[in-house]
Amino acid sequence: MAAAARAALPRPHLSLFSSSHRSPHLSLTPSSAPRLRSGAATSPALQQHHQVTTRLGDVIEAQQFDRDALNEIFEVAREMEAVERGSHGAPSRVLEGYLMATLFYEPSTRTRLSFEAAMRRLGGEVVTTENAREFSSAAKGETLEDTIRTVEGYSDIIVLRHFESGAARKAADTANIPVINAGDGPGQHPTQALLDVYTIKREIGTLDGIKLGLVGDLANGRTVRSLAYLIAKYQNIKIYFVSPDVVKMKDDNKL
């Protein structure tokens, strides 16, 4: 019954770039965007999202974004800051009627709550599991693929954190709804990297020509791995990797 109800809803389209082999699922287009009711927090720039040409499906790794896509994301982010500030008085309803599943196989506070807060401030709803590794059917031997097939029946988008590198790609290949990688083992954390690059640009004013030092466990730090991939999209960048030799940055990030 829940799946049938969801199928009757118009699919929103969140514009940007996709690395997925499947067609994008979320986008804001004039024909499919949910109607904004009176009093909804919005802005002219949000209304202009209907005209964005590139589109976003799954968010799996930093390599899937080019500079044009990053610029569009940052333009949307600036407008979303205004939506967030205004949501305390008149919440946006742009995602009203849509349900996000936060499927976390590792404990998390900041990442999980940031996704859930964003969804709610845009009028959507959330179902969540905080530690699916111990408190889900995974503890009884259920595979990730089977879990994803089940969860997609309850939701319109899945935000996945997993302890294994490559789990997000596996989930995206299984699901028929969008999957967002919220960290997969020592692999990547692309949404955190997007936030980091956006913050650097907002604070410094530019991304070309900067010098960036990455310090700590670079071999297993998924956030710094994604950040290195993203920042390398810009010109005249110098990245300094600072770590003990045993946890130095892997060669795939240096190419």
PyMOL commands that set and color helices and strands:
alter all, ss='L'
color gray80, all
select helices_A, chain A and resi 2-7+44-51+62-64+67-86+110-121+137-140+144-151+167-174+190-204+222-231+245-247+251-253
alter helices_A, ss='H'
color red, helices_A
select strands_A, chain A and resi 99-104+125-129+157-162+179-184+211-215+238-242
alter strands_A, ss='S'
color yellow, strands_A
deselect
rebuild
show_as cartoon
